[in-house]
Amino acid sequence: MSDAPPPVVSRNPADPSDILVRLPAPGTPAATGAVERARAAQPGWLLGGAAARSAALDAIAAAVEAAADELTALAVREVGKPVTEARAEVARTAAIWRYYAQAPYEPTGAVHEPAAGPGLLLTRRRPHGAVGLITPWNFPFAIPSWKAAPALATGNTVVLKPAPEATACAQRLADIVRRAVPAGVFTVLPGGAAEGNAVVSAADAVSFTGSTVVGQAVIRAATARGIPAQAEMGGLNAAIVLPDADMDTAAAHIAAAIAGYAGQKCTATSRVIAVGAAFGPLREALAERLRALAVGDPADPATVCGPLISERARDRVVEARRALPEVAVAPVPSGSDGWYAAPTLVTDVPPGHPLRREEVFGPLAVLLTADDLAQAVRITNSVPYGLVTSVHTASLDQALHGLDHLDTGLVRVNAPSSGVDFHLPFGGTKASSHGPREQGHAALDFYTAQRTYALAPTRP
């Protein structure tokens, strides 16, 4: 019996017979070697200077824009992302690289007066070295980019271990990035758990996005080695709707957050909490919106909800909603071999049911009730996760109450839960996140270590 890791295989979830990638897994030695080469390339990349790093990131942004149509089509084919969302992700990817192209010119420290006597006290942020990035399949260009761009901007080198389901997208991104940077500065390492574990065991810092179970294992391994670690993990996000909200607008936002990209976003809405008299109108409006959603071929511009990423993911959604009363179910395409699951809203879910405690990662949400906003906040905060909550209300007082009392990293008022701004910090509380925030200037802090220098003259 062979001990070789399973091969890396990536299929089109809308047509599983369409195989994009099938290759042998590199294995642990190859992963360790990739990190060693990145570490050897790091001093030269840093010493090249801010102007060279800035120019490289700007060139990557321009190349992403030039290849936008190709990259969009690849994301549609490999991960089943609806073409409208795929196009937006590619545009966002270019913007991320352009945003961090200015980061090499940011101040890296400060000068302080000594407590006594002459001299200088300095603080300075320096790169960690070779950083390992472990990324999921659902944002195959944007997530690797919002990790790699600040890492490279601050003088680190990168080894990217993408999810197997997004291997072709990662390889195409690597083609673009490698044209702009020296050899060894950016490496894509296909593979699965063995390769990911090897990267965590060898890198000088690790940034992870994925499931909570795997993320916690990454955190433990990195902590044992004493290296910086950052992990973005699960979410069980709630949408709170007050009676004074515009029900049609709230329903439109929530339906999109439940079913957009088949609910395969960490910021998707999984729980809808109707407060008081909002229940009846919201139930009707949300059911109407969900039933009207276009489910089908992700290459069709009208599609909102495409396939699930795998047969196993599809079956998990179907099983999770079994035997629960359904408020609304959107029709799925017939005659297709794709892994489709109907966007569904369920009700009368008992308190101990897994849907009220665990993330399904599909187009499925539970409809809950609360007597008042305080109870809605308690329900929202009662789960192990704390990534994002949306609050829908016309009252500033109610919105401010939500901002003050919700235990989530992101609160969006009168907007879908599924949306982030790449120039602001992103992350959650509790089991949703570990370590410093991603994106914006916060990312520059994670990819560097602060050092303090005391310079005294040779003569007092």
C-alpha positions as CSV (number, residue, x, y, z in Angstrom):
1,M,0.0,0.0,0.0
2,S,1.4,3.4,-1.0
3,D,1.9,6.2,1.6
4,A,1.7,8.9,-1.1
5,P,-0.8,11.6,-0.4
6,P,-3.9,11.7,-2.6
7,P,-3.6,13.5,-5.9
8,V,-4.8,17.1,-6.2
9,V,-8.0,17.2,-8.2
10,S,-10.2,20.1,-9.1
11,R,-13.5,19.7,-10.8
12,N,-16.1,22.1,-12.3
13,P,-18.9,21.9,-9.7
14,A,-21.5,22.8,-12.3
15,D,-20.3,19.9,-14.5
16,P,-18.2,17.4,-12.4
17,S,-17.1,15.5,-15.5
18,D,-15.0,18.6,-16.4
19,I,-11.7,18.2,-14.6
20,L,-9.5,21.3,-14.5
21,V,-6.5,19.9,-12.5
22,R,-5.3,16.4,-11.7
23,L,-1.7,16.2,-10.5
24,P,0.3,14.3,-7.9
25,A,0.5,16.0,-4.5
26,P,4.0,17.4,-4.0
27,G,4.4,15.9,-0.5
28,T,6.0,17.2,2.7
29,P,9.6,17.5,1.4
30,A,8.5,19.6,-1.5
31,A,6.6,21.9,0.8
32,T,9.5,22.3,3.2
33,G,11.8,23.0,0.2
34,A,9.4,25.7,-1.1
35,V,9.6,27.5,2.3
36,E,13.4,27.2,2.4
37,R,13.7,28.8,-1.1
38,A,11.3,31.6,-0.1
39,R,13.4,32.2,3.0
40,A,16.6,32.4,0.9
41,A,15.0,34.9,-1.5
42,Q,13.6,37.2,1.3
43,P,16.7,39.3,2.1
44,G,17.2,40.3,-1.5
45,W,13.5,41.1,-1.9
46,L,13.6,43.4,1.2
47,L,16.9,45.0,0.2
48,G,15.5,45.8,-3.3
49,G,13.8,48.8,-1.6
50,A,10.4,50.3,-1.3
51,A,10.2,51.6,-4.9
52,A,10.9,48.1,-6.4
53,R,8.2,46.5,-4.2
54,S,5.7,49.2,-4.9
55,A,6.3,48.9,-8.7
56,A,6.0,45.1,-8.6
57,L,2.6,45.2,-6.8
58,D,1.3,47.9,-9.1
59,A,2.4,45.8,-12.1
60,I,0.5,42.8,-10.6
61,A,-2.6,45.0,-10.3
62,A,-2.4,46.0,-14.0
63,A,-1.8,42.4,-15.1
64,V,-4.9,41.2,-13.2
65,E,-7.0,43.9,-14.9
66,A,-5.6,43.0,-18.3
67,A,-6.6,39.3,-17.7
68,A,-9.9,40.1,-16.1
69,D,-12.1,38.2,-18.6
70,E,-9.9,35.1,-18.4
71,L,-9.7,35.1,-14.6
72,T,-13.5,35.6,-14.3
73,A,-14.2,32.7,-16.6
74,L,-11.7,30.5,-14.6
75,A,-13.4,31.3,-11.3
76,V,-16.8,30.5,-12.8
77,R,-15.5,27.2,-14.1
78,E,-13.4,26.0,-11.2
79,V,-15.3,27.1,-8.1
80,G,-18.8,27.7,-9.6
81,K,-18.9,31.4,-8.7
82,P,-21.7,33.2,-10.5
83,V,-20.2,35.3,-13.3
84,T,-21.4,38.6,-11.9
85,E,-19.7,37.9,-8.5
86,A,-16.6,36.4,-10.2
87,R,-16.2,39.6,-12.3
88,A,-16.5,41.7,-9.1
89,E,-14.0,39.5,-7.3
90,V,-11.4,40.0,-10.0
91,A,-11.9,43.8,-10.0
92,R,-11.5,43.7,-6.2
93,T,-8.3,41.6,-6.6
94,A,-6.7,44.3,-8.8
95,A,-7.8,47.0,-6.3
96,I,-6.2,45.1,-3.4
97,W,-2.8,44.8,-5.2
98,R,-3.0,48.5,-6.1
99,Y,-3.9,49.5,-2.6
100,Y,-0.9,47.7,-1.1
101,A,1.4,49.0,-3.8
102,Q,1.6,52.2,-1.7
103,A,2.3,50.3,1.6
104,P,6.1,50.1,1.0
105,Y,6.2,53.9,1.5
106,E,4.3,53.8,4.8
107,P,6.3,54.8,8.0
108,T,7.8,51.7,9.6
109,G,8.4,53.2,13.1
110,A,8.8,56.2,15.2
111,V,11.6,58.2,17.0
112,H,11.4,58.9,20.7
113,E,13.4,60.9,23.2
114,P,15.4,58.8,25.7
115,A,14.3,58.9,29.3
116,A,17.6,60.3,30.3
117,G,20.7,61.5,28.6
118,P,21.6,61.9,24.9
119,G,20.9,59.4,22.1
120,L,17.9,58.0,20.2
121,L,15.1,55.6,20.8
122,L,13.6,54.1,17.7
123,T,10.8,51.7,16.9
124,R,10.9,49.9,13.6
125,R,8.7,47.2,12.0
126,R,10.6,44.5,10.1
127,P,9.3,41.5,8.0
128,H,9.1,38.0,9.5
129,G,10.8,36.3,6.6
130,A,9.0,33.5,4.6
131,V,5.3,33.5,5.4
132,G,2.9,30.6,4.7
133,L,-0.6,31.4,3.4
134,I,-3.3,28.7,3.5
135,T,-6.4,29.8,1.6
136,P,-9.9,28.5,0.8
137,W,-11.6,28.0,-2.5
138,N,-14.5,30.4,-2.2
139,F,-12.6,33.6,-3.1
140,P,-9.8,32.0,-5.1
141,F,-8.2,35.3,-6.2
142,A,-9.2,37.9,-3.5
143,I,-8.2,36.0,-0.4
144,P,-4.8,34.9,-1.6
145,S,-4.3,38.5,-2.7
146,W,-5.3,40.2,0.5
147,K,-2.9,38.0,2.3
148,A,0.0,38.0,-0.2
149,A,-0.1,41.7,-1.1
150,P,0.6,43.1,2.4
151,A,3.1,40.3,3.1
152,L,5.1,41.2,-0.1
153,A,4.7,44.9,0.4
154,T,6.4,44.7,3.8
155,G,9.3,42.7,2.5
156,N,8.3,39.1,3.2
157,T,8.3,36.3,0.7
158,V,5.3,34.0,0.3
159,V,4.4,30.3,0.0
160,L,0.7,30.0,-0.9
161,K,-1.0,26.6,-0.2
162,P,-4.5,27.0,-1.8
163,A,-7.4,24.7,-1.3
164,P,-7.3,21.8,-3.9
165,E,-10.6,22.9,-5.3
166,A,-9.0,26.3,-6.4
167,T,-5.7,25.0,-7.6
168,A,-6.1,26.3,-11.2
169,C,-7.0,29.8,-10.0
170,A,-4.0,29.9,-7.7
171,Q,-1.6,28.7,-10.4
172,R,-2.9,31.4,-12.8
173,L,-2.5,34.0,-10.1
174,A,1.1,32.8,-9.5
175,D,1.8,33.2,-13.3
176,I,0.9,36.8,-12.9
177,V,2.7,37.5,-9.7
178,R,5.9,35.7,-10.7
179,R,6.3,37.9,-13.7
180,A,6.6,40.9,-11.4
181,V,8.9,39.5,-8.6
182,P,12.2,37.7,-8.4
183,A,12.4,34.0,-8.3
184,G,11.4,32.4,-5.0
185,V,9.5,35.5,-3.8
186,F,6.1,34.0,-4.5
187,T,5.4,30.3,-4.7
188,V,2.2,28.3,-5.1
189,L,2.3,24.9,-3.5
190,P,-0.7,22.7,-4.5
191,G,-1.8,20.0,-2.2
192,G,-3.9,19.0,0.8
193,A,-3.4,18.5,4.5
194,A,0.1,17.1,4.3
195,E,1.4,20.1,2.4
196,G,-0.5,22.5,4.6
197,N,1.0,21.0,7.8
198,A,4.5,21.2,6.3
199,V,4.1,24.9,5.5
200,V,2.9,25.6,9.1
201,S,5.9,23.6,10.4
202,A,8.4,25.5,8.3
203,A,7.2,29.1,7.8
204,D,8.2,32.1,9.8
205,A,4.5,33.3,10.1
206,V,1.2,31.8,9.0
207,S,-2.1,33.2,7.8
208,F,-5.0,30.9,7.4
209,T,-8.6,31.1,6.2
210,G,-10.9,28.1,6.3
211,S,-12.8,25.8,8.6
212,T,-12.7,26.2,12.4
213,V,-11.5,22.7,13.0
214,V,-8.5,23.1,10.7
215,G,-7.9,26.7,11.8
216,Q,-7.6,25.6,15.4
217,A,-5.1,23.0,14.5
218,V,-3.0,25.6,12.6
219,I,-3.1,27.9,15.6
220,R,-1.9,25.1,18.0
221,A,0.9,24.1,15.7
222,A,2.1,27.7,15.1
223,T,1.8,28.6,18.8
224,A,3.9,25.5,19.7
225,R,6.6,26.9,17.3
226,G,6.3,30.4,18.7
227,I,5.6,32.0,15.3
228,P,2.9,34.6,14.5
229,A,-0.4,33.1,13.4
230,Q,-3.6,34.6,12.1
231,A,-6.7,32.5,11.4
232,E,-10.1,33.5,9.9
233,M,-12.6,30.7,10.5
234,G,-16.3,30.0,10.7
235,G,-19.3,32.2,11.0
236,L,-23.0,31.7,12.0
237,N,-24.1,35.1,11.1
238,A,-27.4,36.7,12.0
239,A,-29.6,39.3,10.4
240,I,-31.8,41.1,13.0
241,V,-34.9,42.8,11.6
242,L,-36.8,45.4,13.6
243,P,-40.5,46.2,13.0
244,D,-39.6,49.6,11.6
245,A,-37.3,48.3,8.9
246,D,-38.2,48.6,5.2
247,M,-39.3,44.9,4.9
248,D,-38.8,44.6,1.1
249,T,-35.3,46.1,1.2
250,A,-34.3,44.0,4.2
251,A,-35.7,40.9,2.6
252,A,-33.7,41.6,-0.6
253,H,-30.5,42.1,1.4
254,I,-31.0,39.0,3.5
255,A,-32.1,36.7,0.5
256,A,-28.9,37.7,-1.3
257,A,-26.8,37.1,1.8
258,I,-28.4,33.6,2.3
259,A,-28.2,32.4,-1.3
260,G,-25.6,34.5,-3.1
261,Y,-22.8,32.1,-4.3
262,A,-24.9,29.3,-2.8
263,G,-24.2,30.7,0.7
264,Q,-20.5,29.7,0.4
265,K,-19.2,32.8,2.2
266,C,-18.0,33.1,5.8
267,T,-20.2,36.3,5.9
268,A,-23.3,34.7,4.6
269,T,-26.5,35.0,6.7
270,S,-27.4,31.7,8.5
271,R,-29.9,33.0,11.0
272,V,-32.7,35.5,10.5
273,I,-34.1,37.0,13.7
274,A,-37.4,38.8,13.4
275,V,-38.2,41.1,16.3
276,G,-41.8,41.4,17.5
277,A,-44.2,42.5,14.8
278,A,-41.6,42.2,12.1
279,F,-42.1,38.4,11.9
280,G,-45.2,38.2,9.6
281,P,-44.2,40.9,7.1
282,L,-40.6,39.7,7.0
283,R,-41.5,36.0,6.6
284,E,-43.7,36.9,3.6
285,A,-41.2,39.3,1.9
286,L,-38.2,37.0,2.5
287,A,-40.1,33.9,1.2
288,E,-41.0,35.8,-2.0
289,R,-37.5,37.0,-2.5
290,L,-36.0,33.6,-2.1
291,R,-38.4,31.8,-4.4
292,A,-37.6,34.4,-7.1
293,L,-33.8,33.9,-7.0
294,A,-32.2,32.6,-10.1
295,V,-30.5,29.3,-9.4
296,G,-28.5,27.6,-12.1
297,D,-25.5,27.8,-14.4
298,P,-22.9,30.1,-12.9
299,A,-21.9,31.3,-16.4
300,D,-25.4,32.9,-16.8
301,P,-25.3,36.6,-15.8
302,A,-28.8,36.2,-14.3
303,T,-27.7,33.5,-11.8
304,V,-27.4,34.4,-8.1
305,C,-27.0,30.9,-6.7
306,G,-24.8,28.4,-8.5
307,P,-23.7,24.9,-7.4
308,L,-22.1,23.9,-4.2
309,I,-18.4,23.2,-4.4
310,S,-18.7,19.4,-4.0
311,E,-21.1,16.6,-3.8
312,R,-20.3,16.2,-0.1
313,A,-21.1,19.9,0.4
314,R,-24.4,19.6,-1.4
315,D,-25.4,16.5,0.6
316,R,-24.6,18.3,3.8
317,V,-27.0,21.1,3.0
318,V,-29.8,18.6,2.0
319,E,-29.4,16.6,5.2
320,A,-29.3,19.7,7.4
321,R,-32.7,20.8,6.3
322,R,-34.3,17.4,6.4
323,A,-37.6,17.2,8.4
324,L,-37.7,20.9,9.1
325,P,-40.7,23.1,8.1
326,E,-39.7,25.1,5.0
327,V,-40.8,28.7,4.6
328,A,-39.4,29.0,1.1
329,V,-37.5,26.9,-1.3
330,A,-36.1,28.2,-4.6
331,P,-36.3,25.8,-7.6
332,V,-33.0,24.2,-8.8
333,P,-32.1,23.3,-12.4
334,S,-33.3,20.0,-13.7
335,G,-31.3,17.7,-16.0
336,S,-28.0,18.9,-14.6
337,D,-25.2,16.8,-12.9
338,G,-24.0,19.9,-11.0
339,W,-24.0,19.9,-7.2
340,Y,-27.0,22.2,-6.7
341,A,-29.0,22.7,-3.5
342,A,-32.1,24.7,-3.3
343,P,-31.9,28.0,-1.3
344,T,-34.1,27.4,1.7
345,L,-35.5,29.2,4.7
346,V,-36.7,26.9,7.5
347,T,-38.6,27.7,10.7
348,D,-39.6,26.0,14.0
349,V,-36.0,25.0,14.5
350,P,-35.7,23.7,18.1
351,P,-33.0,25.3,20.4
352,G,-30.7,22.3,20.4
353,H,-30.7,21.8,16.6
354,P,-27.3,21.9,14.9
355,L,-28.5,24.6,12.5
356,R,-28.7,27.0,15.5
357,R,-25.2,26.2,16.6
358,E,-23.1,25.1,13.6
359,E,-22.2,26.5,10.2
360,V,-23.5,24.6,7.2
361,F,-21.9,26.7,4.5
362,G,-24.7,26.6,2.0
363,P,-27.9,28.4,0.9
364,L,-29.8,27.6,4.0
365,A,-31.0,29.8,6.9
366,V,-33.3,29.5,9.9
367,L,-36.0,32.0,10.8
368,L,-36.2,32.8,14.5
369,T,-38.2,35.2,16.6
370,A,-37.4,37.6,19.4
371,D,-39.7,39.7,21.6
372,D,-37.4,42.7,21.5
373,L,-34.0,43.9,20.4
374,A,-32.3,42.8,23.6
375,Q,-33.5,39.2,23.2
376,A,-32.4,39.3,19.5
377,V,-28.9,40.4,20.6
378,R,-28.8,37.6,23.2
379,I,-29.7,35.0,20.5
380,T,-27.1,36.4,18.1
381,N,-24.4,36.3,20.8
382,S,-25.3,32.8,22.0
383,V,-23.4,30.9,19.4
384,P,-19.6,30.0,19.4
385,Y,-19.0,32.4,16.5
386,G,-18.9,36.1,16.1
387,L,-18.0,37.2,12.6
388,V,-20.7,39.6,11.3
389,T,-24.3,40.7,12.1
390,S,-26.6,42.8,10.0
391,V,-29.2,45.0,11.7
392,H,-32.2,46.3,9.7
393,T,-34.0,49.3,11.2
394,A,-35.0,52.9,10.6
395,S,-34.0,53.9,14.1
396,L,-30.6,55.3,14.9
397,D,-31.1,54.4,18.6
398,Q,-31.7,50.7,17.7
399,A,-28.7,50.7,15.4
400,L,-26.5,52.1,18.0
401,H,-27.7,49.5,20.5
402,G,-26.7,46.8,18.1
403,L,-23.3,48.3,17.6
404,D,-22.7,48.5,21.4
405,H,-24.0,45.1,22.4
406,L,-23.4,42.6,19.5
407,D,-20.3,40.4,20.1
408,T,-19.2,40.3,16.4
409,G,-16.3,41.7,14.6
410,L,-18.4,43.4,11.9
411,V,-21.8,45.0,12.2
412,R,-23.6,46.1,9.1
413,V,-26.6,48.3,9.4
414,N,-29.3,48.2,6.7
415,A,-26.9,46.2,4.5
416,P,-26.3,42.5,3.8
417,S,-24.1,40.6,6.1
418,S,-22.1,39.4,3.1
419,G,-19.7,42.2,2.3
420,V,-16.4,43.6,3.4
421,D,-14.2,46.6,2.6
422,F,-10.7,45.5,1.8
423,H,-9.1,48.8,3.2
424,L,-10.6,48.2,6.7
425,P,-9.7,45.6,9.3
426,F,-11.6,42.3,9.0
427,G,-12.1,39.6,11.5
428,G,-14.4,38.2,14.2
429,T,-14.6,37.3,17.8
430,K,-14.7,33.9,19.6
431,A,-14.3,30.9,17.3
432,S,-14.4,33.0,14.2
433,S,-10.9,34.5,14.4
434,H,-7.6,34.2,16.0
435,G,-4.8,36.8,16.0
436,P,-4.6,40.2,14.5
437,R,-7.1,41.5,11.9
438,E,-6.7,41.0,8.2
439,Q,-6.9,43.7,5.4
440,G,-6.3,47.4,5.6
441,H,-3.4,48.8,7.6
442,A,-4.0,46.1,10.2
443,A,-2.4,43.5,7.8
444,L,0.8,45.5,7.7
445,D,1.1,45.1,11.4
446,F,0.6,41.3,11.2
447,Y,3.2,40.7,8.6
448,T,5.9,42.7,10.5
449,A,7.4,42.5,14.0
450,Q,8.1,45.7,16.0
451,R,11.6,46.2,17.2
452,T,13.0,48.8,19.6
453,Y,16.5,50.3,19.2
454,A,18.4,52.3,21.7
455,L,21.3,54.3,20.3
456,A,23.6,56.0,22.7
457,P,26.7,58.1,21.8
458,T,30.1,56.7,22.6
459,R,30.8,59.7,24.8
460,P,28.2,61.2,27.3
